[in-house]
Amino acid sequence: MRITTDAVEKFLRMQLMLGPTRYAYSDLTAITGHFGEKLGEGGYGSVYKGVLPGNVHVAVKVLGKSNCNGEEFISEVSTIGRIHHVNVVRLVGFCSEEMRRALVYEYMPRGSLDKYIFSSERSFSWDKFNEIALGIAKGINYLHQGCDMQILHFDIKPHNILLDNNFVPKVADFGLAKLYPRDNSFVPLNALRGTVGYIAPEMISRSFGVISSKSDVYSFGVLLLEMAGGRRNSGMHEESSNQDYYPSLVYDQLTEQQLGVGEISSATTVSDMHELERKLCIIGLHCIQMNPHDRPTMSEVIEMLEGGVDSLQIPPRPFFSAHKAMPSSELTEISEVDK
């Protein structure tokens, strides 16, 4: 039986979709309608909505000045473009034309997680929050363990977790992280990046330990505490600078009262802490331990999220939790805060 020309074309199109497509800058201009609809802006550049042939919606991130040359950029994004995981945003294509660089991602219609966890009304049930946390953990673990090269994200936060139509979480902006061989424990200082409030202590000073995948675990722990409490970690914004350090409040609630959800989750009025809220808090506190060796791996975090709360032990008090959050002045040079 002869294969029709249409079937062959469809097959070739599918093959092209397996890896990132290289676009000319003029293609991006057409795809985005002359960059007419801006979705957001961050430290790396601006993001615009675009439409590919076949009515495929994409997000086009136009990057600012890059230190790597064109060949390095193409090599890196083509490698990242072969990464496929249900909890990682897929890189559809890229542009490298003279000094113009851009990344084309699949479009996530529900936006980023931050607008759901910091809203005045509880957006999801605790079961859904646990499901979303588990999905994020699986995405990060895949970047750490599931690829030929270890990918350290260095900027895990709610803003960089995107949701698809079914609210499935996907880790985004991982393509802006560097790739490192898994046996290379030393990461050069110029690789540092992150956002104030989520940066692991060893990212600020080597006296706290070696920068590794455990640095992402720390950031994920802060994210879990924010998901549980529906409020941002203190020290990230001026208006919260006079408040107690948030993880300290969580720890005190868990150890001293075992109840009193009102102190942690301002959007909840019940007197007893929901077991899944308690679970997210305990796992989050494990993840933000000062010493990287005391933090779980992401695969261990997945096991904890999949298990019950009764088997979880409250960890020692994180070192910083007795103090205010780290002064932002110490982080200025290595931080980039997305608005």
HUCORQUI-V982955 format. One record per residue. N is the residue number from 0. PHI is phi in whole degrees, 0 to 359 (999 if undefined). Layout:
# HUCORQUI-V982955
N,PHI + N,PHI
This chain:
# HUCORQUI-V982955
0,999 + 1,285 + 2,278 + 3,291 + 4,301 + 5,300 + 6,295 + 7,296 + 8,299 + 9,297 + 10,298 + 11,296 + 12,296 + 13,294 + 14,297 + 15,297 + 16,289 + 17,290 + 18,234 + 19,289 + 20,269 + 21,270 + 22,250 + 23,281 + 24,298 + 25,295 + 26,297 + 27,295 + 28,300 + 29,289 + 30,300 + 31,266 + 32,62 + 33,60 + 34,55 + 35,280 + 36,241 + 37,276 + 38,268 + 39,178 + 40,213 + 41,215 + 42,295 + 43,263 + 44,146 + 45,251 + 46,245 + 47,235 + 48,278 + 49,220 + 50,228 + 51,273 + 52,306 + 53,90 + 54,61 + 55,270 + 56,275 + 57,224 + 58,245 + 59,254 + 60,262 + 61,271 + 62,276 + 63,282 + 64,297 + 65,245 + 66,280 + 67,277 + 68,282 + 69,301 + 70,295 + 71,297 + 72,299 + 73,297 + 74,298 + 75,292 + 76,288 + 77,290 + 78,292 + 79,297 + 80,294 + 81,270 + 82,277 + 83,228 + 84,208 + 85,298 + 86,252 + 87,230 + 88,297 + 89,273 + 90,274 + 91,275 + 92,194 + 93,204 + 94,224 + 95,220 + 96,225 + 97,57 + 98,264 + 99,269 + 100,231 + 101,207 + 102,237 + 103,247 + 104,250 + 105,297 + 106,275 + 107,253 + 108,295 + 109,273 + 110,79 + 111,265 + 112,295 + 113,302 + 114,286 + 115,265 + 116,273 + 117,254 + 118,280 + 119,291 + 120,251 + 121,295 + 122,280 + 123,230 + 124,286 + 125,296 + 126,299 + 127,292 + 128,299 + 129,296 + 130,297 + 131,294 + 132,300 + 133,296 + 134,297 + 135,298 + 136,300 + 137,294 + 138,295 + 139,294 + 140,298 + 141,296 + 142,297 + 143,283 + 144,237 + 145,267 + 146,251 + 147,296 + 148,244 + 149,286 + 150,248 + 151,263 + 152,284 + 153,71 + 154,211 + 155,287 + 156,194 + 157,304 + 158,297 + 159,260 + 160,249 + 161,256 + 162,240 + 163,275 + 164,303 + 165,263 + 166,62 + 167,282 + 168,282 + 169,224 + 170,290 + 171,243 + 172,65 + 173,293 + 174,292 + 175,267 + 176,275 + 177,277 + 178,261 + 179,228 + 180,300 + 181,294 + 182,271 + 183,262 + 184,275 + 185,262 + 186,249 + 187,299 + 188,300 + 189,288 + 190,274 + 191,296 + 192,200 + 193,150 + 194,232 + 195,307 + 196,104 + 197,241 + 198,282 + 199,292 + 200,305 + 201,292 + 202,285 + 203,267 + 204,216 + 205,294 + 206,295 + 207,273 + 208,139 + 209,269 + 210,290 + 211,202 + 212,298 + 213,293 + 214,292 + 215,292 + 216,299 + 217,301 + 218,298 + 219,296 + 220,298 + 221,299 + 222,301 + 223,299 + 224,296 + 225,291 + 226,297 + 227,292 + 228,267 + 229,68 + 230,218 + 231,283 + 232,294 + 233,301 + 234,97 + 235,274 + 236,225 + 237,301 + 238,292 + 239,258 + 240,291 + 241,268 + 242,275 + 243,295 + 244,298 + 245,304 + 246,304 + 247,295 + 248,298 + 249,299 + 250,299 + 251,298 + 252,297 + 253,289 + 254,269 + 255,267 + 256,252 + 257,63 + 258,227 + 259,62 + 260,298 + 261,301 + 262,288 + 263,264 + 264,250 + 265,293 + 266,273 + 267,245 + 268,246 + 269,292 + 270,280 + 271,263 + 272,288 + 273,298 + 274,298 + 275,284 + 276,295 + 277,300 + 278,298 + 279,298 + 280,294 + 281,296 + 282,297 + 283,301 + 284,292 + 285,298 + 286,288 + 287,259 + 288,301 + 289,298 + 290,278 + 291,307 + 292,294 + 293,276 + 294,273 + 295,286 + 296,281 + 297,295 + 298,293 + 299,290 + 300,298 + 301,301 + 302,299 + 303,294 + 304,292 + 305,279 + 306,269 + 307,270 + 308,285 + 309,296 + 310,276 + 311,270 + 312,261 + 313,291 + 314,283 + 315,301 + 316,297 + 317,301 + 318,308 + 319,286 + 320,289 + 321,272 + 322,233 + 323,291 + 324,297 + 325,302 + 326,301 + 327,294 + 328,298 + 329,287 + 330,254 + 331,308 + 332,290 + 333,250 + 334,255 + 335,219 + 336,264 + 337,282 + 338,275
